[in-house]
């Protein structure tokens, strides 16, 4: 979701900048590991000696703040058209956000919420673990090898690859993390179907 169909960078950077400063960390370094992970997992990386219980507790506070702050949340370029193109096709939202945050951001970006969605509450492990993507494939009844992941972050791309899926990297963050293919945004993705149900994705480079 974040960075792939919803541009929430402004909120993420505000919230995590403040968190990093409050904990005596360099915000620029903190933002390098924030994207794609659940908050508690980011905190565990940045504060490795802190008890995980504290990370879980503070993540609850962070989620509440992020959910309440939708200023600057907009769709990624081409996202409305892309979501319309796949509306009748098997697809799932697999996000590190919890259900409340996912709903807030999809609503703020005026994007339709997919019927199948795997949120933070659905999984035991955060990306880069592949659990979320494998759950999404299972919910759709689709072999993981036939799934295509759209991701923007290092953690998300690693999770998609670990799930045995092809990964299309979206946006500037994705290019450095070896996705299967890369597009600047979703205006570069065309979705077509044949009468017998085959789905073709055509990617246009910038």
Buried (B, 14 or more C-beta within 10 A) or exposed (E): BBBBBBBBBBBBBBBBBEBBEEEEBEBEEBBEBBBBBBBBBBBBEBBEEEEEEEBBEBBEEBBEEBBEBBEBBBBBBBBBBBBEBBEEEBBBBBBBBBBBBBBBBBEBBEBEEBEBBBBBEBBEEBBBBBBBBBBBBBBBEBEBEEBBBBBBBBBBBBBBBBBBBBBBBBBEBBBEBEBBBBBBBBBBBBBEEEEEEEBEBEEEEE
